Amino acid sequence: RPTSFIGVPRVYEKIMEKMLERGRTVSGTKRKIGKWAKSIGLATNRKVLDGHPKPHTFGYKIARKMVFSKVRGLLGFDRCHVFLSAAAPISREVLLYFQSLDIPITEVYGMSECS
């Protein structure tokens, strides 16, 4: 299990597609908990991107324990601390989706992407 993960945007898109497909099969309480946790994750990661320290609110701690840790475990990212995307621009939709799951992706640019 990796401690850092580097992938091209298409890898992240494929992961997102499979997770969304799986999410469509979930209903009821699990779906509501998932939506709630994703809203907490997105709000928390947006604050961090705005320069604030990561708030460890009660809601975030519960979401991390109930949802985020399980998602990371299922993806094999339970030990991963750094997520990088390289070789091409990644879409905002994919970035926001993974931020909502408390998996912040950092884009790494080379000279060819800056020209």
N, C-alpha and C positions, 0 to 999 in steps of 0.2 A: 504494500500500500504506500503510495507516494506521499512525500511531505511537501512537494511542489508539483504543479501540473502546468505544462505548457502545451497549448493546442492551437490549431488554426480555427478561425471562426466557425467553419463548417462542423467541426467536432462538437463545439458547444451547441450549435443549432440542432444537430442530430440528438444530442442528449436532451435538449429542451423538448423536441418533438416527441420523443419517447415518454418523457415525464408528463407532458400534456395529454398524450394518448392514455396513459395510465390514470391520470387525474379524472378523465371523463368517465371512468368506470366507478369511481368512488361517489357515494351519495350520503345524504343524511348528516349526522353529527361529524363524521370525519371530514366531509367537504367543508362544513362551516369552520371547524378548527383549522383546517388548512388555509382557508381564505383569511381568517383572522391572523394566523401566524405570518402569512406572506405580507399582510399589510404592516405588521409590526416590523418585520425584517426590512422591508423597503424603507419605511420611515427612519429606522435606525441607521441604515447604511447611507441614506441621503444626508443625514446629519453629520456622519463621519466624513463624507465627501465635502461637506461645507466647512470642515475644519474643526468641528466640535469633537470632544473626546467621546468614545463609544459609551452611550448611556446604558447602564446595566439596570434597567427598570425591572420591576417584578414581572410585567407582561413579557418582556424580552427574555428573561430567564426561563419562564415557563415555555415560551415558544421554542427556545433553543433546546430545552430538554425534551419536549414532546414531539417536535417536528423536525427542526433543523439537524439535530444530531442523527436522527433516524434516516433522513434523506442522504446526508453525507455518508453514513455507514453503508446504505444500499448502493451508492455510487462508488464506494471504495475510497472516498475522500475523507474518512474520519480522522486521518493524521495530517491532512493537507492544510497548509497555512497560506500558501501563495498560489494564486490562479492567474496565469498569464495567457494572453491571446496575441499571436504574432502572425506575420506574413500577409495580412490583409485587414482592412477595417472590419470591425464587428458591429452589428446593428444595435441600435439603442434598445430595441425590443428585447434582444437576448441579454444585454447587460442588465436591464431592469428586472427581467425574470430571475436571473441568478442572484441579483442583489436582494430580491424579495425572499430568497431561500437562504440568506446569510452566506452567500458565496460570491464575494466581490471579485470581479475579474479586472485585472489591470491590462491595458493595451500596451504592447511594446512595439515601438516603431523603429524601423531601420531607415537608411538613406533613401531607398526606393519608395517608401511610403510617404516621405516628406516632400518629394519633388512634384 
